[in-house]
Amino acid sequence: MIATETGSNWLRPLSDGVEIILHIQPGACRTEIVGPRGDALKVRVAARAVDGAANEALLDFLAQCLGLRRRAVRILRGELSRHKAIWAAIGPDVAIQRLMGTT
């Protein structure tokens, strides 16, 4: 895992991309990245957790944030949980920059 500037471990390099550990808050007022929360990155999702709507909105949002096509982002673990592991086809340094809004 890569420790962010706050010491949280929420991103792990893989041979074909990265694993991002997330804590999701479905049904929020808007979809946004809140920031590190323990060993996860907290993301608020406007869609409710009904019939997979929050998962689809989350994956669309992450693909947009990371500058990737939607098929380059998928759920590895936690489809029915607020705690999720997401795979993205991107390098770890670029992922941190794009998710945390730094250059």
SULMO-V65138 format. One record per residue. RES is the residue in one small letter. OMEGA is omega as a letter, one per 20 degrees, with the letter a starting at -180 (999 if undefined). BURIAL is b if it has 24 or more other C-alpha atoms within 12 Angstrom, else e. Layout:
res omega burial
RES OMEGA BURIAL
RES OMEGA BURIAL
This chain:
res omega burial
m r e
i r b
a r e
t a b
e r e
t r e
g a e
s r e
n a b
w a b
l a b
r r b
p r b
l a e
s a e
d r e
g r b
v r b
e a b
i r b
i a b
l r b
h a b
i r b
q a b
p r b
g a e
a r e
c r e
r r e
t a b
e r b
i a b
v a e
g a b
p r b
r a e
g r e
d r b
a r b
l a b
k r b
v r b
r a b
v a b
a a b
a r b
r a e
a a e
v r e
d r e
g a e
a a e
a r b
n r b
e r b
a r b
l a b
l r b
d a b
f a b
l r b
a r b
q r e
c a b
l a b
g a e
l r b
r a e
r a e
r r e
a r e
v r b
r r b
i r b
l a e
r r e
g a e
e a b
l a e
s r e
r r b
h a b
k r b
a a b
i r b
w r b
a a b
a a b
i r b
g a b
p a b
d r e
v r e
a r b
i r b
q a e
r a e
l a b
m r b
g r e
t r e
t 999 e
